């Protein structure tokens, strides 16, 4: 064999061996991507309390200065007594005066009570209550994927799209959620 043939054969063998090694490496390394089969967003409910206030019109009874209605009773008794005194004569006049005083006192008491109950005023008050607002927030994505004919699941922080990168047979997950 001549020298150039020998060099050619050696280089050829080296080339075939290297080419086989590269081809074998690509077979061993596996796919570059896993196919995404389904993506399901994972939501969390967020509750936020807040205070809501509004002005309302309120009617209140004015404070009573004469709770026992003494003025109405006294004025009614005097007026009733004076009217009773105008009726009859002698002993009947005395009985009519007493009866007029008692009846007038009772009537004066009731009249003053009704007047006090109707003595009101209107004011505006602020009334507050706590309400809770709810909202949904996406906290991750449950991803179903297929790699080398096998299905798997993983939770990710963002939607991966149609494919997930693979390196050395493992998913390349830049952000995962636990």
Secondary structure, 3 states (H helix, E strand, C coil): CCHHHHHHHHHHHHHHHHHHHHHHHHHHHCCCEEEEEEEEEEEEEEEEEEEEEEEEEEEEECCCCCCCCHHHHHHHHHHHHHHHHCCCCCHHHHHHHHHHHHHHHHHHHHHHHHHHHCCEEEEEEEEEEEEEEEEEEEEEEEEEEEECCEEEEEEECCCCCCEEEEECCEECCCCECC
